[in-house]
Amino acid sequence: MSRQSLPADADALHTCGAVDVGTLDFGTGFDCFDPTSETARRPLPGNAAANRKLLVDAMRAGDFKNYAREWWHFTLEHEPFANRRFDFPVTAG
């Protein structure tokens, strides 16, 4: 099936793969580096816009800010180690 024959609301899914079964629809897959991944992108298929708003509101309540070009990307607003990089192995304790 060519891209031209896809319905308009399937564009984001075509660009970045299918949504995972059992997860909320955000309009694109995670780590989709396409303009359709912009948090405020409209129109979006199905409930994607409402789900993005729900995620942004929940993260904002936890003091995180969204990177507007990636709906899944958040940064702690008041990062205590903003200019420090850590390099150590992480183990399962």
C-alpha positions as CSV (number, residue, x, y, z in Angstrom):
1,M,0.0,0.0,0.0
2,S,1.5,3.4,-0.9
3,R,1.6,6.3,1.4
4,Q,-0.9,8.2,-0.8
5,S,-3.6,5.5,-0.3
6,L,-3.5,5.7,3.5
7,P,-6.2,7.7,5.2
8,A,-5.0,11.0,6.6
9,D,-5.5,10.0,10.2
10,A,-3.1,7.0,9.6
11,D,-0.3,9.2,8.6
12,A,1.4,9.3,12.0
13,L,1.2,5.6,12.4
14,H,2.6,5.1,8.9
15,T,5.5,7.4,9.7
16,C,6.6,5.7,12.9
17,G,5.1,2.3,13.1
18,A,2.0,0.9,14.8
19,V,0.9,1.9,18.3
20,D,1.8,-0.8,20.9
21,V,-1.1,-3.0,21.9
22,G,-2.3,-2.2,25.4
23,T,-0.9,1.4,25.5
24,L,-2.6,4.7,25.1
25,D,-2.7,6.2,21.6
26,F,-0.4,9.3,21.4
27,G,-0.6,9.6,17.6
28,T,3.0,8.3,17.0
29,G,5.2,5.8,18.5
30,F,7.8,6.6,21.1
31,D,11.0,8.1,19.7
32,C,9.3,9.1,16.4
33,F,11.4,12.0,15.2
34,D,8.8,13.4,12.8
35,P,6.8,16.7,12.9
36,T,3.8,14.6,13.9
37,S,5.5,14.1,17.3
38,E,5.3,17.7,18.3
39,T,3.2,17.8,21.5
40,A,0.7,20.4,20.2
41,R,0.5,18.9,16.7
42,R,-3.1,19.1,15.2
43,P,-4.9,17.3,13.9
44,L,-4.1,14.0,15.5
45,P,-6.0,10.7,15.0
46,G,-8.4,9.3,17.6
47,N,-7.7,10.2,21.3
48,A,-4.1,11.1,20.7
49,A,-4.4,14.9,21.5
50,A,-6.4,14.2,24.7
51,N,-3.8,11.6,25.7
52,R,-0.9,14.0,25.1
53,K,-2.7,16.6,27.2
54,L,-3.2,14.1,30.0
55,L,0.5,13.2,30.0
56,V,1.7,16.8,29.9
57,D,-0.7,17.8,32.7
58,A,0.4,14.8,34.9
59,M,4.1,15.5,34.3
60,R,3.6,19.2,34.9
61,A,2.0,18.4,38.3
62,G,5.3,16.5,39.1
63,D,7.4,19.6,38.2
64,F,8.4,18.4,34.8
65,K,8.4,20.5,31.6
66,N,7.8,19.1,28.1
67,Y,10.1,19.5,25.2
68,A,7.5,20.7,22.6
69,R,9.0,18.8,19.6
70,E,8.6,15.4,21.3
71,W,5.4,14.5,23.2
72,W,7.3,11.9,25.4
73,H,10.3,14.1,26.3
74,F,10.3,15.8,29.7
75,T,12.9,17.5,31.9
76,L,12.7,18.1,35.7
77,E,11.9,21.8,36.1
78,H,14.3,22.4,39.0
79,E,17.0,19.9,38.2
80,P,19.3,19.7,41.3
81,F,22.3,18.6,39.2
82,A,21.7,20.5,36.0
83,N,25.3,21.0,35.1
84,R,26.7,17.7,36.4
85,R,27.1,14.5,34.4
86,F,27.2,11.1,36.1
87,D,29.1,8.1,34.8
88,F,28.6,5.0,36.9
89,P,27.2,1.5,36.4
90,V,23.6,1.0,37.3
91,T,22.9,-2.4,38.9
92,A,19.8,-4.2,40.1
93,G,21.0,-4.1,43.7
